Structures are given as structure tokens and as C-alpha cells.
């Protein structure tokens, strides 16, 4: 593909992404499936353009507003090309597969864009976040606000979790290297391998054989801190696609009973292929109608470990899903907060005395994390926080990298997605 054709492809992909119906990676995957002629260099170039614009959408849109021009994918791509000092005349030609030539207002903004900067842009533009989150983010992140927001807008590496049940678990790093995938050991999780290179896992034998699966290091730690080994009854209350379910099953050494619950049966049953690939058979998939489903009553005071990977704003995963920040709204966040509180209240009675409830999010907002735990404990004095250093020492032979009561993974210092984890024990 010629550079102009790659640019037009990026415009077409961004047009679909901006519709907000599907995540960018799904749109891109389908786009290239229908265009098998695109080579690896073409796909890489188009991907870089698409994700580059998604990571600076606020800045580009701010400029479009200043110059009173549309914020269409075509305009954002044009502005991006100007900032990269690309030859606009050779790209926007109107030739076959190329973007149409510039006209009208598009031509007028060329000299203006060449001289502009973002020094007078507000924080939400400079650091790429929805303006309504300004107070929440500054209150939650404090002095680390800018460093964390910058890190959340960088590209994430590929984190893999070694399947400890696999016969070749000890050789995972070497086996991946034979398939031209160089990895380094994660900093905190003993099961984490990290690759700086983007890899199509579908063609990797180690993935096909269930030796490794995709999971951010922070997410791995949440499963490990659940301490599910030797437990008879474990429940993953909001299992979703099953990343933590698989990690819990491996911790349980494929023994006992692990219930994976979710209100979406479609999402839940997609886990079957992952379970089969990992050769896991102690997981029971069970869709529920809501967090108050009467079916749950049979488990009251019986569950050894209850993991609540609560639905949340997903702010901690912005590195991987940069477009998701623009799907957030005040109304959606308020709805999430209500759901988190209801899930905690309805799930807590399932935990047996001496059992653990683990509350986790991929968010860094206090309202979704510390504040939810504080509200829960005020209503439930039969639960107590286990300090994170104590949970850590029970599971790992290394110094705990976190202070205080909870685990808070930060992309700027821990090099993972943003995660929160609280471990609570039912005391009576």
C-alpha cells in the first residue's frame, strides 16, 4: 500500500471507531480481515496512525474548535500529518485509494496549524481526559496527577501469564524465544512475562497449547492475592472474559469448585475456549440475572474466596483502550458507583467466617475504590481490612511494593495498568 492509501485506511477505521459501537481493536481486526492484501508494514503503519490519533484526540479536537472546523477523522488525520511534517500535497491527492484533495477551510488552517502549540490548553486537553473527571482525578491522584495521566496515555506492552498447570511452565520464556518472542520477567508477579513487541498470539504455539495467556501484571497480582490455593469453594463474581478466573483456577491447581458468574451469558460462555486451551475443568460457568439473583442464596456463608472484579470506569486501562475514555460520562460513572455498592452488599453474605472477599477495579478514582470500601465497612462491621503487606507476605517471598491498606498499581511507577485491590476478611 502507498502512504496515501494507508492514510485513507486510517480515516476509514477512525470513522468506525468514533461511532462508539465497538472497541478500536475489534474494528481494526475486522478491517484487515476484509483486506488480506495489506502487508505487515501496512498494518503496523495504519495501527500507529489510528492509535496515535486516539491518544491525542483531545488536543486535536481542541485545535479544531479553535479554528472552527469539524472534528471529523479526516480533519484529525490531516492535523496529525501537519504536526509530523508530512508532505500533504503528496498524500491528499484524490488519486485511487488516497484521501480527497484539500479544499476550503482545510486549506486555510494549514499555516495556522504550523505555528500553534498547546501551552495554553487546559489540563484535560494537555493530558487527554474528559473534562468532567478533572476534580475526581486531581483529588484521587494528588501530586502524582500529571505523571500518572502521562503514563496512561503511553502504549502498553504485552503482558503474558504463564499457566502454572502446564507441564512446560518452567520453560515458557525459552519456548517463546524459539518462536521469536523475546520476553522479560515481570517485576512483581512470578508468572508474568512481558514483551515490548506486539504479537498476533493466534499464530503462537505456546498460546495455542495453553502455556500462556494475555493478562496484565496487575491483574495477575489480584488473582494471586486472593490466595485461592487449597480452597474448596471460590467465586469470581464479575468474571467477564475470564482472565482472573483462569488465574484463580491455576492457583487452585484445578481442584475444588470455582464458580464464574456474570450478567452477560454471551461474554461468560466465550471463556469456554480459554478454559479448554488451558486444560482447566474445575470452573462452573453460571450467568446470573443481577447481583441479587435468588440463585445466590444457596451459597450464603459457604464461599472461601470471593473475588469482585467490579464493573468500573476502566481509567486504569486507558493505555490499552485509549478510545474508551471518550465513552465515559458523568451519568455512566454514577451508574457504575451504584452498581459497585450493590454488588458489595449483595455478595458479602456469601463469604464464610474466616473467608476472604477481594474487591478490585481497573480504576484509580477514590470514589470507586477507597470510598466504596469505607462505605461498605460502615454497614458491615463483620468484615475487616487485611493490610496489603500482610496479604503480600502470605503469598510472596518478596518485599511488598505497596504502602497502606490496599494495592494500588500505577502505570508510572509499576509499569502496569492502573489497578486497585482490597482484601477483606469476614470476622464472624
BARO-212287 format. One record per residue (C-alpha): residue number from 1; x, z, y. Coordinates in Angstrom, 3 decimals. Layout:
residues N
{NUM; {X; Z; Y}};
...
***
This chain:
residues 428
{1; {0.000; 0.000; 0.000}};
{2; {1.145; -0.752; 3.545}};
{3; {1.413; 2.122; 6.050}};
{4; {-1.715; 0.896; 7.866}};
{5; {-3.705; 0.871; 4.613}};
{6; {-2.564; 4.430; 3.846}};
{7; {-3.772; 5.472; 7.274}};
{8; {-7.176; 3.873; 6.732}};
{9; {-7.443; 5.676; 3.385}};
{10; {-6.744; 8.989; 5.134}};
{11; {-9.522; 8.235; 7.650}};
{12; {-11.976; 7.474; 4.828}};
{13; {-11.076; 10.650; 2.928}};
{14; {-11.343; 12.821; 6.044}};
{15; {-14.750; 11.320; 6.796}};
{16; {-15.984; 12.588; 3.410}};
{17; {-14.257; 15.964; 3.793}};
{18; {-15.800; 16.507; 7.255}};
{19; {-19.257; 16.101; 5.738}};
{20; {-18.564; 19.510; 4.174}};
{21; {-20.254; 18.853; 0.847}};
{22; {-17.128; 19.062; -1.346}};
{23; {-13.620; 20.518; -1.032}};
{24; {-10.790; 18.235; 0.034}};
{25; {-9.009; 18.236; -3.336}};
{26; {-12.182; 17.040; -5.109}};
{27; {-12.740; 14.279; -2.532}};
{28; {-9.125; 13.132; -2.825}};
{29; {-9.231; 13.211; -6.629}};
{30; {-12.317; 11.011; -6.790}};
{31; {-10.930; 8.676; -4.132}};
{32; {-7.807; 7.906; -6.148}};
{33; {-9.686; 7.658; -9.450}};
{34; {-11.547; 4.709; -7.919}};
{35; {-8.275; 3.198; -6.645}};
{36; {-5.859; 3.139; -9.544}};
{37; {-3.655; 0.691; -7.677}};
{38; {-2.421; 3.459; -5.364}};
{39; {1.064; 4.485; -6.449}};
{40; {2.580; 7.958; -6.386}};
{41; {4.219; 7.353; -2.981}};
{42; {0.911; 6.115; -1.589}};
{43; {-0.947; 9.180; -2.854}};
{44; {1.728; 11.519; -1.533}};
{45; {1.701; 9.918; 1.922}};
{46; {-2.094; 9.935; 2.160}};
{47; {-2.266; 13.542; 0.953}};
{48; {0.270; 14.624; 3.568}};
{49; {-1.714; 12.929; 6.318}};
{50; {-5.056; 14.385; 5.212}};
{51; {-3.826; 17.955; 4.760}};
{52; {-1.653; 17.740; 7.866}};
{53; {-4.709; 16.938; 9.971}};
{54; {-6.802; 19.632; 8.280}};
{55; {-4.086; 22.153; 9.174}};
{56; {-4.158; 21.185; 12.852}};
{57; {-7.803; 20.249; 13.211}};
{58; {-8.436; 22.899; 15.884}};
{59; {-5.574; 21.671; 18.078}};
{60; {-6.548; 18.011; 17.728}};
{61; {-10.228; 18.786; 18.349}};
{62; {-9.298; 20.848; 21.430}};
{63; {-7.449; 17.860; 22.853}};
{64; {-10.364; 15.561; 22.076}};
{65; {-12.647; 17.869; 24.061}};
{66; {-10.210; 17.897; 26.986}};
{67; {-10.121; 14.104; 27.062}};
{68; {-13.874; 13.817; 26.455}};
{69; {-13.508; 11.688; 23.371}};
{70; {-15.078; 12.048; 19.922}};
{71; {-13.560; 14.325; 17.263}};
{72; {-14.028; 11.717; 14.544}};
{73; {-11.457; 11.389; 11.733}};
{74; {-10.278; 8.124; 13.294}};
{75; {-9.505; 9.820; 16.636}};
{76; {-7.787; 12.790; 14.984}};
{77; {-5.643; 10.435; 12.876}};
{78; {-4.806; 8.426; 15.992}};
{79; {-3.695; 11.548; 17.877}};
{80; {-1.644; 12.668; 14.878}};
{81; {0.128; 9.300; 14.822}};
{82; {0.946; 9.613; 18.512}};
{83; {2.453; 13.083; 18.034}};
{84; {4.528; 11.705; 15.165}};
{85; {5.685; 8.881; 17.475}};
{86; {4.457; 6.221; 15.074}};
{87; {4.024; 2.590; 16.171}};
{88; {0.304; 2.500; 16.979}};
{89; {0.261; -1.279; 17.593}};
{90; {1.547; -1.912; 14.063}};
{91; {-0.984; 0.398; 12.433}};
{92; {-4.317; -0.066; 14.236}};
{93; {-4.356; -3.858; 13.840}};
{94; {-7.737; -4.627; 12.287}};
{95; {-5.985; -6.553; 9.500}};
{96; {-7.327; -6.256; 5.955}};
{97; {-7.303; -2.563; 4.854}};
{98; {-5.955; -1.450; 8.278}};
{99; {-7.790; 0.614; 10.930}};
{100; {-9.575; -1.395; 13.627}};
{101; {-7.684; -2.070; 16.881}};
{102; {-7.908; 0.483; 19.679}};
{103; {-10.432; -0.067; 22.449}};
{104; {-11.967; 1.617; 25.481}};
{105; {-11.365; 5.357; 25.699}};
{106; {-8.903; 5.220; 22.789}};
{107; {-6.528; 3.141; 24.893}};
{108; {-6.984; 5.375; 27.934}};
{109; {-5.848; 8.550; 26.159}};
{110; {-2.556; 7.150; 24.842}};
{111; {-0.436; 8.031; 27.911}};
{112; {-2.228; 11.378; 28.323}};
{113; {-1.530; 12.455; 24.742}};
{114; {2.141; 11.630; 25.037}};
{115; {2.531; 14.324; 27.712}};
{116; {0.246; 17.125; 26.521}};
{117; {1.163; 20.406; 24.850}};
{118; {-0.666; 23.476; 23.540}};
{119; {0.944; 26.154; 25.719}};
{120; {-2.347; 26.900; 27.493}};
{121; {-4.505; 26.680; 24.372}};
{122; {-6.403; 29.826; 23.288}};
{123; {-5.225; 31.741; 20.204}};
{124; {-7.917; 30.328; 17.926}};
{125; {-6.689; 26.799; 18.742}};
{126; {-2.969; 27.540; 18.501}};
{127; {-3.349; 29.415; 15.206}};
{128; {-6.180; 27.361; 13.729}};
{129; {-9.099; 29.685; 13.059}};
{130; {-12.807; 29.789; 14.029}};
{131; {-13.241; 31.420; 17.443}};
{132; {-15.891; 33.859; 16.202}};
{133; {-13.225; 35.520; 13.991}};
{134; {-10.957; 36.348; 16.931}};
{135; {-11.831; 40.049; 17.188}};
{136; {-12.037; 40.557; 13.405}};
{137; {-8.633; 39.007; 12.761}};
{138; {-6.850; 40.821; 15.589}};
{139; {-8.418; 44.138; 14.608}};
{140; {-7.594; 43.665; 10.918}};
{141; {-4.074; 42.259; 11.231}};
{142; {-2.822; 44.185; 14.252}};
{143; {0.794; 43.455; 15.205}};
{144; {1.091; 41.072; 12.243}};
{145; {-1.732; 38.859; 13.527}};
{146; {0.342; 35.859; 14.614}};
{147; {2.819; 35.925; 11.697}};
{148; {0.014; 36.037; 9.120}};
{149; {-2.018; 33.268; 10.785}};
{150; {1.057; 31.031; 10.936}};
{151; {1.738; 31.680; 7.239}};
{152; {-1.908; 30.975; 6.336}};
{153; {-1.537; 27.505; 7.824}};
{154; {1.513; 26.573; 5.753}};
{155; {1.408; 24.657; 2.492}};
{156; {1.196; 26.872; -0.596}};
{157; {3.484; 26.465; -3.631}};
{158; {2.124; 26.062; -7.148}};
{159; {1.883; 29.406; -8.953}};
{160; {1.506; 29.433; -12.728}};
{161; {0.624; 32.333; -15.010}};
{162; {2.316; 32.470; -18.390}};
{163; {-0.163; 33.048; -21.200}};
{164; {1.306; 36.159; -22.847}};
{165; {-0.702; 35.387; -26.003}};
{166; {1.164; 32.126; -26.597}};
{167; {3.952; 32.049; -29.187}};
{168; {6.252; 30.320; -26.680}};
{169; {5.545; 32.686; -23.762}};
{170; {9.190; 33.776; -23.537}};
{171; {10.311; 30.126; -23.348}};
{172; {7.764; 28.944; -20.748}};
{173; {10.260; 28.380; -17.941}};
{174; {12.610; 26.373; -20.196}};
{175; {9.797; 24.318; -21.700}};
{176; {8.510; 23.400; -18.255}};
{177; {12.032; 22.356; -17.261}};
{178; {12.108; 19.892; -20.174}};
{179; {9.043; 18.306; -18.560}};
{180; {10.854; 18.023; -15.198}};
{181; {9.068; 21.003; -13.642}};
{182; {11.584; 23.400; -12.155}};
{183; {10.196; 26.880; -11.537}};
{184; {11.440; 30.236; -10.351}};
{185; {10.285; 33.667; -11.440}};
{186; {7.627; 35.260; -9.237}};
{187; {8.679; 38.248; -7.142}};
{188; {6.109; 40.758; -8.399}};
{189; {4.218; 39.525; -11.465}};
{190; {6.316; 39.263; -14.654}};
{191; {4.034; 36.410; -15.743}};
{192; {4.390; 34.287; -12.598}};
{193; {6.365; 31.049; -12.409}};
{194; {6.457; 29.258; -9.052}};
{195; {7.054; 25.584; -8.400}};
{196; {7.665; 24.198; -4.924}};
{197; {6.707; 20.753; -6.233}};
{198; {3.120; 19.569; -6.532}};
{199; {2.367; 18.744; -10.145}};
{200; {-0.524; 16.987; -11.895}};
{201; {-0.996; 19.584; -14.591}};
{202; {-3.317; 17.448; -16.680}};
{203; {-0.321; 15.487; -17.950}};
{204; {1.908; 18.509; -18.641}};
{205; {2.187; 19.539; -22.281}};
{206; {2.709; 23.226; -21.514}};
{207; {-0.627; 23.219; -19.689}};
{208; {-2.413; 21.247; -22.405}};
{209; {-1.130; 23.705; -25.011}};
{210; {-2.404; 26.719; -23.074}};
{211; {1.077; 28.088; -22.382}};
{212; {0.483; 28.199; -18.617}};
{213; {-2.486; 28.114; -16.276}};
{214; {-2.818; 27.966; -12.499}};
{215; {-3.111; 31.346; -10.776}};
{216; {-1.663; 32.694; -7.544}};
{217; {0.721; 35.614; -7.998}};
{218; {-1.538; 37.938; -6.008}};
{219; {-4.460; 37.112; -8.259}};
{220; {-2.293; 37.829; -11.306}};
{221; {-1.461; 41.275; -9.930}};
{222; {-5.141; 42.156; -9.567}};
{223; {-5.706; 41.462; -13.269}};
{224; {-2.593; 43.418; -14.251}};
{225; {-3.538; 46.399; -12.079}};
{226; {-6.871; 46.535; -13.907}};
{227; {-4.926; 47.969; -16.856}};
{228; {-7.245; 46.422; -19.436}};
{229; {-4.862; 46.794; -22.400}};
{230; {-6.369; 48.787; -25.301}};
{231; {-9.793; 48.823; -23.635}};
{232; {-12.850; 48.208; -25.776}};
{233; {-15.296; 47.044; -23.083}};
{234; {-14.187; 45.206; -19.939}};
{235; {-16.353; 43.331; -17.445}};
{236; {-15.416; 40.645; -14.924}};
{237; {-18.470; 40.939; -12.693}};
{238; {-17.930; 37.836; -10.499}};
{239; {-15.957; 35.679; -12.918}};
{240; {-16.326; 32.298; -11.203}};
{241; {-13.994; 29.705; -12.708}};
{242; {-12.325; 32.348; -14.861}};
{243; {-8.764; 32.753; -13.596}};
{244; {-8.845; 36.546; -13.734}};
{245; {-10.977; 36.517; -16.895}};
{246; {-8.210; 34.671; -18.743}};
{247; {-5.587; 37.048; -17.383}};
{248; {-7.649; 40.085; -18.447}};
{249; {-8.152; 38.630; -21.935}};
{250; {-4.397; 38.208; -22.309}};
{251; {-3.868; 41.819; -21.173}};
{252; {-6.369; 42.907; -23.835}};
{253; {-4.346; 40.916; -26.396}};
{254; {-7.516; 39.043; -27.339}};
{255; {-9.107; 42.273; -28.603}};
{256; {-12.198; 44.249; -27.609}};
{257; {-15.058; 42.716; -25.648}};
{258; {-14.650; 41.056; -22.262}};
{259; {-17.875; 40.068; -20.507}};
{260; {-17.536; 37.340; -17.870}};
{261; {-20.541; 37.346; -15.531}};
{262; {-21.585; 35.079; -12.687}};
{263; {-24.794; 33.980; -10.999}};
{264; {-23.742; 30.324; -11.440}};
{265; {-24.043; 29.280; -15.084}};
{266; {-22.521; 25.892; -14.259}};
{267; {-19.384; 27.466; -12.839}};
{268; {-19.216; 30.037; -15.620}};
{269; {-19.502; 27.622; -18.531}};
{270; {-16.790; 25.388; -17.096}};
{271; {-14.496; 28.210; -18.206}};
{272; {-15.017; 27.277; -21.868}};
{273; {-12.318; 24.606; -21.850}};
{274; {-9.798; 27.001; -20.312}};
{275; {-10.612; 29.668; -22.903}};
{276; {-10.234; 27.195; -25.755}};
{277; {-6.949; 25.891; -24.367}};
{278; {-5.595; 29.460; -24.147}};
{279; {-6.968; 30.291; -27.636}};
{280; {-8.989; 33.222; -26.299}};
{281; {-12.003; 34.383; -28.302}};
{282; {-12.833; 37.889; -27.039}};
{283; {-14.723; 36.628; -23.952}};
{284; {-18.527; 36.586; -23.786}};
{285; {-19.884; 34.310; -21.053}};
{286; {-23.137; 35.618; -19.600}};
{287; {-24.868; 34.270; -16.483}};
{288; {-26.849; 36.869; -14.519}};
{289; {-29.712; 36.344; -12.077}};
{290; {-28.314; 38.733; -9.477}};
{291; {-26.147; 41.829; -9.111}};
{292; {-29.278; 43.831; -10.014}};
{293; {-30.167; 41.887; -13.159}};
{294; {-32.080; 44.236; -15.566}};
{295; {-29.859; 42.908; -18.409}};
{296; {-27.006; 45.016; -16.976}};
{297; {-28.777; 48.332; -17.599}};
{298; {-27.682; 48.398; -21.261}};
{299; {-24.062; 48.823; -20.101}};
{300; {-24.561; 51.910; -17.930}};
{301; {-21.736; 54.457; -18.412}};
{302; {-20.077; 52.251; -21.049}};
{303; {-17.578; 49.987; -19.267}};
{304; {-13.871; 50.919; -19.434}};
{305; {-12.731; 48.499; -16.730}};
{306; {-14.996; 46.760; -14.232}};
{307; {-13.408; 44.074; -12.065}};
{308; {-15.366; 42.990; -8.998}};
{309; {-13.689; 39.895; -7.573}};
{310; {-16.232; 39.867; -4.776}};
{311; {-17.534; 36.763; -3.003}};
{312; {-15.792; 36.744; 0.365}};
{313; {-14.740; 34.723; 3.385}};
{314; {-11.741; 33.309; 1.494}};
{315; {-9.462; 33.732; 4.506}};
{316; {-6.540; 34.628; 2.247}};
{317; {-6.779; 31.236; 0.522}};
{318; {-6.582; 29.118; 3.683}};
{319; {-3.134; 27.849; 2.644}};
{320; {-4.697; 26.095; -0.348}};
{321; {-8.044; 25.172; 1.209}};
{322; {-7.358; 24.547; 4.907}};
{323; {-10.747; 22.915; 5.457}};
{324; {-12.648; 25.979; 4.209}};
{325; {-12.029; 27.891; 7.470}};
{326; {-14.294; 25.443; 9.302}};
{327; {-17.159; 26.052; 6.862}};
{328; {-17.284; 29.734; 7.801}};
{329; {-19.897; 31.023; 10.233}};
{330; {-20.957; 34.415; 11.545}};
{331; {-24.135; 34.177; 9.500}};
{332; {-22.246; 33.349; 6.310}};
{333; {-19.797; 36.214; 6.833}};
{334; {-22.659; 38.667; 7.437}};
{335; {-24.285; 37.458; 4.223}};
{336; {-21.016; 37.996; 2.321}};
{337; {-20.712; 41.544; 3.653}};
{338; {-24.200; 42.369; 2.452}};
{339; {-23.565; 40.883; -0.974}};
{340; {-20.296; 42.805; -1.362}};
{341; {-22.023; 46.089; -0.587}};
{342; {-24.897; 45.365; -3.001}};
{343; {-22.539; 44.340; -5.809}};
{344; {-20.514; 47.554; -5.474}};
{345; {-23.634; 49.709; -5.523}};
{346; {-25.261; 47.931; -8.467}};
{347; {-22.136; 47.561; -10.588}};
{348; {-20.786; 51.113; -10.188}};
{349; {-23.271; 52.758; -12.638}};
{350; {-21.827; 50.641; -15.459}};
{351; {-18.436; 52.379; -15.328}};
{352; {-17.979; 55.243; -17.766}};
{353; {-16.440; 58.592; -16.703}};
{354; {-12.674; 58.118; -16.565}};
{355; {-13.150; 54.354; -16.338}};
{356; {-11.826; 52.189; -13.513}};
{357; {-13.604; 49.930; -11.049}};
{358; {-11.360; 47.378; -9.348}};
{359; {-12.627; 45.830; -6.127}};
{360; {-10.798; 42.714; -4.933}};
{361; {-11.152; 39.921; -2.386}};
{362; {-9.071; 36.994; -1.200}};
{363; {-9.676; 38.131; 2.369}};
{364; {-7.648; 40.107; 4.905}};
{365; {-10.564; 41.344; 7.002}};
{366; {-11.096; 45.112; 7.154}};
{367; {-14.862; 44.657; 7.135}};
{368; {-14.642; 43.009; 3.712}};
{369; {-12.028; 45.372; 2.339}};
{370; {-11.230; 48.893; 3.546}};
{371; {-14.583; 49.274; 5.305}};
{372; {-16.502; 48.345; 2.149}};
{373; {-14.615; 50.941; 0.109}};
{374; {-15.187; 53.590; 2.780}};
{375; {-18.941; 52.896; 2.830}};
{376; {-19.122; 52.927; -0.963}};
{377; {-17.340; 56.279; -1.308}};
{378; {-19.623; 57.913; 1.251}};
{379; {-22.556; 57.082; -1.017}};
{380; {-20.762; 57.682; -4.340}};
{381; {-18.764; 60.890; -4.455}};
{382; {-18.309; 60.483; -8.221}};
{383; {-15.625; 57.828; -7.559}};
{384; {-12.143; 58.420; -6.169}};
{385; {-9.381; 56.096; -4.990}};
{386; {-6.263; 55.834; -7.127}};
{387; {-3.368; 55.236; -4.750}};
{388; {-1.813; 51.846; -5.310}};
{389; {1.641; 53.323; -6.031}};
{390; {0.120; 55.286; -8.930}};
{391; {-1.683; 52.249; -10.334}};
{392; {1.525; 50.264; -9.931}};
{393; {3.715; 52.785; -11.758}};
{394; {1.197; 52.905; -14.618}};
{395; {1.614; 49.152; -15.167}};
{396; {5.043; 48.111; -13.848}};
{397; {8.629; 49.349; -14.118}};
{398; {9.452; 48.326; -10.550}};
{399; {9.071; 49.973; -7.144}};
{400; {5.623; 49.494; -5.626}};
{401; {5.830; 46.990; -2.737}};
{402; {2.704; 48.380; -1.040}};
{403; {2.033; 51.469; 1.056}};
{404; {-1.148; 53.492; 1.287}};
{405; {-4.197; 53.414; -0.924}};
{406; {-4.597; 49.690; -1.510}};
{407; {-2.797; 46.494; -2.441}};
{408; {-2.718; 44.038; 0.444}};
{409; {-0.870; 40.804; -0.322}};
{410; {0.293; 38.949; 2.781}};
{411; {1.427; 35.315; 2.852}};
{412; {4.080; 36.013; 5.484}};
{413; {5.985; 38.683; 3.542}};
{414; {4.795; 38.439; -0.081}};
{415; {4.666; 34.600; -0.119}};
{416; {1.327; 34.607; -1.909}};
{417; {-2.243; 34.034; -0.814}};
{418; {-3.865; 36.907; 1.038}};
{419; {-5.451; 39.462; -1.313}};
{420; {-6.921; 42.943; -1.188}};
{421; {-7.292; 45.240; -4.205}};
{422; {-8.645; 48.780; -4.516}};
{423; {-8.616; 50.765; -7.779}};
{424; {-11.323; 53.431; -8.101}};
{425; {-11.818; 55.922; -10.918}};
{426; {-15.174; 57.324; -11.945}};
{427; {-14.516; 61.050; -11.976}};
{428; {-17.756; 62.298; -13.557}};
***
